[in-house]
Structures are given as structure tokens and as C-alpha cells.
Amino acid sequence: MKRLLAIELQKIWLNRASRILTLTYFGILSLIALIASIEFDLGPIHFDASEQGIFNFPYIWHLNSYIGASPKIFLALVIVSMMANEYTYGTLKQNLIDGMSKKEFVLSKFLTVLVFSGLSTVFIFVISLLLGLMYSTYDEVGIIFSEMDYLLAFFVKLTGFFSFCLFLGVLIKRSAFAIGFLFVWYLIENIGYLIFGKLIVNDFELARSIFRYMPLEAMSGVLIEPFTKLDMIQAVGNQVGVLEIKDYAVDYGLVAVVLVWTGLFVWGSYALIQKRDL
């Protein structure tokens, strides 16, 4: 497996566009640390981000995992183009001629997906730990390392999303069209939810309970937004009477759903390559 992974990583690093996109992604993740420098005056009110509790343990695990998932489209482009280039430059056929099996080929791509997801998770862990140690008002070991299942949810979310992108790259063979279809699928899930909820069952709660298991919706649901969890936001919500009660815990049911979708996407990629005359 090390040989397969080494081949894929070398391909990505030697491709200038993929190298730039990968470095851009991790560069954007690094910018999370700049949140600590946000400071401004609004009339008599002085706002300092580092003093609002956003870097407190264990809240920071939730916040940074949620924010860190936002720029994943950069690595999605790398994964889609990685697959599309195999068809464009004929390296897929050459790899098979050289003795690589179709199973090993798909495995090498999935290993790359796992490496990207794993490195992203480690990156978020390190940034969160450093920011928390610098700014958190809690320094007890038990508190620092509590609620770290948000990082697990982050890893599963990225793995599922990148596996979907890998499947689209295999299915469509062209990176631009594959990314375009990803956007179209996002619209299908959202418009389908509206049509089903309004015109078919006339029950949005029922529609939500069904469509939450769709691929992108399930991936989104494993990490609920953390901003309304902040004390200052809840205080404002209480004052204006619009506070919404939420369960901010990781939804392990959706984690399992995303893992199932991940397996289906990888299997689908293999089935397509196995079926095609390459």
C-alpha cells in the first residue's frame, strides 16, 4: 500500500495545479489562527475575538472542525483532477499494462483520500490545541481533551466528500464537468427537499427526516454549526426571544450514514473501472 500511495502523492506533487491547490487549502486552514487577531471598537463597545470564549476548550474543537471543513473544495478539485488526468494522459491504461490491477488502482486513489482527510484532521488538531493553550480559560487536561469526537466527525465528513468527488471523477472523466455535477447534485438535494416537502407530502418535517440521509446533506449534518452555542449569542437570543434549542453533539447516526455512502462511492468507482474497456 505504501507503494500505491507513494505513486499517487508523487503524481499530485509533480502536477503544478494540484500542488498549488493543496498548499492553498492548508494555507487557508492556517488562517483560522488569525481569528484571534480580530479586534475592533463599535461605539463604546470593544470587541476582542480572543476574549469571547471562542478558543475555550472544549468549544474550540467544535468551532475549528466546522470552519476547517469549509475550504474542502480545494482538495476536491485536486481529487477530481487527479482522476481526470488518468484518462486525459492515458496513465490509467499504462498503469494497468505495467501490472497494477484495477482494484489496486482504486485503492491507491482511496488511500490518497484518507491521507488528505487525515492530514487535514491533524492540522486542525494542532491549530486548535495551540490556540486553546494560548487563549482558553480552562487548562485542566480532562477539559482540554474532551469532546474531541468533533475531529472524528470532521475526518468522516472529509472522507465522505472526497470519496464522492473521486466517484464523480471516475464517472464523468472531466474535472470541470465533475465539479459542475457536484454543484448540480447539491441543487438536486435542496430542490428535491422543497418539492417533496411542499408538493408531494406537504410536510417539511417528514421531508427533512428523509433527505437528511442524502449524501451531501448527511455530510453536512455530522457537524452542526457551533456559533449559536456561544454564551454571548445565546444571551442575545434569550433577550430577543428567538433562541433555538439545538443538540450540538456529533450525530453518530449520520456518521454511520456517511461511512455507508463512502463505501458505496469507492465500490462504485471500482465497479465503473472494472466494467469499462480501458
Secondary structure, DSSP 8 states (H G I E B T S, - for coil): -HHHHHHHHHHHHHSHHHHHHHHHHHHHHHGGGGGGG-EEEETTEEEEGGGTTTT-TTHHHHHHHHHHTGGGHHHHHHHHHHHHHHHHSSHHHHHHHTT--HHHHHHHHHHHHHHHHHHHHHHHHHHHHHHHHHH-S---HHHHTSSTHHHHHHHHHHHHHHHHHHHHHHHH--HHHHHHHHHHHHHHHHHHHHHIIIIISS-HHHHHHHHTTSHHHHHHHTS---GGGSHHHHHHHHHHT-------S--HHHHHHHHHHHHHHHHHHHHHHHHS--
